Amino acid sequence: MTATDQRPVALPAADLVALGEVARDLLEQAPDMVDDPSWVAGARHHWERTPIALRHAVREFRRDCGPAGRLLLTGLPVGAGSIPDTPSAPGSVQRVPTLPAALLMLIANGLGDPAAFAAEKSGALVQDVVPVAGQEEFQGNAGSVELSFHTENAFHPHRPDYVLLLCLRSDHDGMSELRTCCSRRLLPELSSPTLRALFRAEFITEAPPSFGGEGDGTRHAVLSGDPTDPDLRFDQGATRALSAEGGRALAELSALVARHHEGFRLRPGDLAVVDNRVTLHGRSSFVPRYDGRDRWLQRMFSFTDLRRSRDSRPGDGSVLVK
């Protein structure tokens, strides 16, 4: 894959078999808990044994995420025939090592270092994205209504560089879309007044509901860095402007996102990697049945420079406590 090639990456059958063997070998060495530092370290070493084609795709994506700002790996060996019922409890996470967790752990280490946030999903590294009864309208991973576009944890000073979303089970109707929109698609169409406004630190983003209301709102610019290829930091449901000009800029930005986003339907074994520095993501609505066969993604975060958050991770661990 090159920086301009945004097609889904389908590894050759032999590579999928080899990847499955590496993941199962990692799984055999797993302790009782996914979050055990020894297993995270083991995945880092096992990554070097994964097929060259996978490492090449991940390396090139990490260097340049291209105009779409996302990587889609299809048909990974998640053991679809042995996937248990979709969990339905609030705050569901994956604590016990599984084959999908091993795949996520491998690829997260290929992108950087896995880490999570203590205030969200109890700090688990592998998190379930599933509908929860009674939370249909929730703007977060437990909801089933349309999820608005956002930078993951836009309010936080240490946002993940990559969001990994691995599909274990599609929704019943097979219609729900993961949606993404990259700043590189939007930049040429933003007006000059909007660009100037978005580069000013005149916006506030509140912590999302998934953090349980913890964390203070953060003042920041929506666009930052190189004016020709800026980073994007925006949450449609949580970012507000501090000026009328900023409000008009957010309205223009949202209108362009609505026009230029891409949607794709994840199937079991598909892994979407979103470059959280330049790409927003969201989801279309779907109808859950709460029968054990609902849509089930597993999510993981990866950081290219874990050192930046050292003062937030006690003992140099994988969980940010502030």
Secondary structure, DSSP 8 states (H G I E B T S, - for coil): --TT--S-EE--HHHHHHHHHHHHHHHHT--S-TT-HHHHHHHHHHGGGS-HHHHHHHHHHHH--TTTTEEEEE-----GGG------STT-B--S--HHHHHHHHHHHHHSEE-EETTSGGG-SSEEE---TT-TT-SSTT--S-EEEE-TTTTSSS--SEEEEEEEE--TTS---EEEEEHHHHGGGS-HHHHHHHTSS-EEE---GGGTT-S--EEE-SEES-TTS-EE--BTTTEEESSHHHHHHHHHHHHHHHHH-EEE---TT-EEEEETTTEEEEE-------SS-S-EEEEEEEES-GGGGGGGSGGG-SEE--
